[in-house]
Amino acid sequence: MKRCQSLFILLLITHALVAQQATLSEREYALKYKKAVQLYAGQQYFEAQSELTPLTNRKYTNSMVPYAHFYHALCSFKQNKFFETRIVLRQLFERFPDWDKIDEAYYLYANAALSDNYVDEGMQYLNRISGTILKKDIENMLYYHFSKVSDRTQLKQLNQKFPNNAVIAQLLVDNIQKSRNVSKEDLEISDRLTNRFNLSENPTITKKTNSRRDNKGVVNIAILLPFRLNDFEASKSNRSNQYIYDLYAGMKLAKNKLETEQINVNLLTFDIDRDASLISALVEDNQFSQVDLLIGPLYPEANKIANIFAKSNDVVQVHPLSNNRQLVTNDKNTFLAAPSFETQSAKALEYMKTQTIGRSVAIYYGNTRKDSTFAYAYRDEALKAGVEVITIRKFTNAEDIDTRRRPSHIFISGSEETFGGKVINALDKKKITSPIIAASSAFDFEGSSLNIFNRELSLIQLDYINRDKDEVKNFRSTFFNEQNISPSYYSYWGYDMLLFYARMLNNGKNQLRTVLNAIEYTQGYTLDGFDYTNGSNENQIVPIIKYQDGKFIEVMR
C-alpha cells in the first residue's frame, strides 16, 4: 500500500471534464459551489459530483477549493465508492495540508478505508486527528466497523495491534463476558482491559445497526485511457485526444441510462497513457481487484500489465478501439469491441461474392502500417475463400495499377481521405471499371465530388451512423442538452459499448459466454450493435454502405 501511495497516480474524471469550460471567475465559482452543495443536501450525489469536479482543478486556489474536494469525497462516500473517496482526499491532503477542517477530512478518509477493510490505513489516518471535537464520532464509527468482528481470536489480534484503543477493548470484553465457556486466560484479559479503560459492563458507546454493504447489481468498471490531464485545458476543443473525452462523455450518459434499468455502474477513471509504471502501481492495490471490467489501455506496454492482471483476477477486458485480433487470441475474457481486420475482410468478401461475377481481386493500399495490415488481412481471407489475388501493392501513382488482367473486384485500404479518390482516378485512367470495396477512411465524404461515389463502390464503415434511427435522435438530443455540442461518432460508441458490456456483466461473469453466444444484440443501440456468437471474442458486425438515391445506405452488416 505504501508503495502504491507514492507511485499511484489516479485522476478521477466525471461529467464536467468533457465540457468546454473556461476558467471561472471567483463569483462564478462560488455560484457553482453553492449549487453543488444544494445538490448534495438534496441527496443528489452523482449530480453534485459533476458540478464539483471542475472546481477541484489545480488552477483554482481560493478558499472554497478544499471544501469542493471535501464535498466531492463525501459524494463518493455516500455512493459507497470508498476507493474514489480516498483518492480525492489524498489530493486534498497534498494541496491543502493546513486546511482548518483537515481533521474532518482525516475522519472521512479513515471511514472510507475501514469500509473497505483497510484497517491499518484507517487507523493511521485516525491517529492524525489532533482535535477532540470528533471523539464521539470516532468512537461510534469504530464501533460500527469493529462490531462486525465476532471471532474472539480476531478481536484479540486487533487488541494486540491497537492496545490503546478503548473501543476494541470494550468489544473484546463484551465478547468474553457473553460467552458461557471462557478460559482463565480470557477472563484475565477481560479484567485487565476493564480496569485499564474503566469499562462498564454495558458499553457507553452508541451502538449502531450493523449493516453490510451489498454490492449485488453493481458493475465496477475501470476506464484506462489516455486523458492526458497534465496537458488538459478546458478551453481547447481541438485536442489530439479529443476522441477520448467524446468516448467518455458517451459512457457517462450510458451510466445514467443503466440506472433506469436498475443496473448500478461505478466508473473508475484512470489517466493511463504509454507509461507502464502508472498501471503497474495501480494493479498492485488490492482495492483494484474489485473491478469487473477493464476498458483499455490503448498502448502495448501498459496493456501487457493490464492483461496479466485481468487473467490473474478473472476480470473482463475490452479493447475499445483496436482491430488487432492478436489481442484476444486464447483469452476467454478479453474482447475487441470492434471487428478485427480479418473479420472485416471476411465480411467484405462475403458481400462482394453477391455483387460480382468471378473470383479474383486486386488490392491497393496506402502509406501507413494500418493500411498494409488491412490489405494483407484481406489477401489472406481472400485466399481462404478461394478468391485469386491478382496483385497486392502499395499505391503511389497510376503506374502502380495492374492492367494485365481485369479483376472481379478491387479492394482499397487507406487512411488518408484523399487516397481513395487518387486510386479511383488512376483506375479510370487505365480504363478499369471493376466493382470496388474500400475502407471508408480512404475517402473525404465532405469534400469529394459525388461522382466518386456514383459508381460500383461499396465502403466498409465501422463508424456508420443512421441518423434516421430513433436511438440516434434521442441520444443526439440528450447529448446536446448535456454538453451544448453535438456528439461525435466516439460519443455514440462509448455509449453503446458501456450499455452492452454492463448489461452482459450484470448477469454475472459466469454467465457471460452463455449470454454472448445466445444472439446478436442489435436492438436498442445507437450504432449497429454487437455480435459475439459462435464463441467469438470480437464484434462480428461490419457495416457496409453504398451511395444510392442521393444518400449513403447500409447494404450489409
GICOR-V155822 format. One record per backbone hydrogen bond with DSSP energy under -1.0 kcal/mol. NH is the residue of the N-H (numbers start at 1). CO is the residue of the C=O. If there is no record, write none. Layout:
NH	CO
NH	CO
This chain:
5	1
6	2
7	3
8	4
17	14
18	15
19	16
21	19
29	25
30	26
31	27
32	28
33	29
34	30
35	31
36	32
37	33
38	34
39	35
40	36
41	37
42	38
43	40
44	39
45	43
48	44
49	45
50	46
51	47
52	48
53	49
56	53
57	54
60	57
65	62
68	64
69	65
70	66
71	67
72	68
73	69
74	70
75	71
76	72
77	73
78	74
79	75
80	77
81	76
82	80
85	81
86	82
87	83
88	84
89	85
90	86
91	87
92	88
93	89
94	90
95	91
96	92
99	96
102	99
105	101
106	102
107	103
108	104
109	105
110	106
111	107
112	108
113	109
114	110
115	111
116	112
117	114
118	113
119	117
122	118
123	119
124	120
125	121
126	122
127	123
129	126
135	132
138	134
139	135
140	136
141	137
142	138
143	139
144	140
145	141
146	142
147	143
149	146
155	151
156	152
157	153
158	154
159	155
160	156
161	157
162	158
165	162
169	165
170	166
171	167
172	168
173	169
174	170
175	171
176	172
177	173
178	174
187	183
188	184
189	185
190	186
191	187
192	188
193	189
194	190
195	191
196	192
197	193
199	194
218	215
219	264
221	266
222	293
223	268
224	295
225	270
227	225
231	228
232	229
236	233
242	239
244	241
246	242
247	243
248	244
249	245
250	246
251	247
252	248
253	249
254	250
255	251
256	252
257	253
258	254
259	255
261	258
262	259
263	258
264	217
266	219
268	221
270	223
272	225
272	270
280	276
281	277
282	278
283	279
285	282
288	285
289	286
290	287
291	288
292	220
293	220
294	316
295	222
296	318
303	299
304	300
305	301
306	302
307	303
308	304
309	305
310	306
311	307
312	308
313	309
315	310
316	292
317	333
318	294
319	335
327	324
328	325
331	328
334	331
335	317
336	537
337	319
341	323
344	340
345	341
346	342
347	343
348	344
349	345
350	346
351	347
352	348
353	349
354	351
356	352
361	388
362	409
363	391
364	411
365	393
366	413
372	368
373	369
374	370
375	371
376	372
377	373
378	374
379	375
380	376
381	377
382	378
383	379
384	380
385	381
386	383
387	382
388	359
390	361
393	363
395	365
400	397
401	398
409	360
410	435
411	362
412	437
413	364
419	416
420	442
422	418
423	419
424	420
425	421
426	422
427	423
428	424
429	425
430	426
431	428
432	427
436	456
437	410
438	458
439	412
440	460
442	439
443	440
448	444
452	449
454	450
455	453
457	455
458	436
459	545
460	438
461	543
464	461
467	465
469	466
473	469
474	470
475	471
476	472
477	473
478	474
479	475
480	476
481	477
482	478
483	479
484	480
492	488
493	489
494	490
495	491
496	492
497	493
498	494
499	495
500	496
501	497
502	498
503	499
504	500
505	501
506	502
508	505
511	508
512	509
515	511
516	512
517	513
521	530
530	521
536	533
539	336
540	531
542	557
544	556
545	459
546	553
548	551
551	548
553	546
555	544
556	544
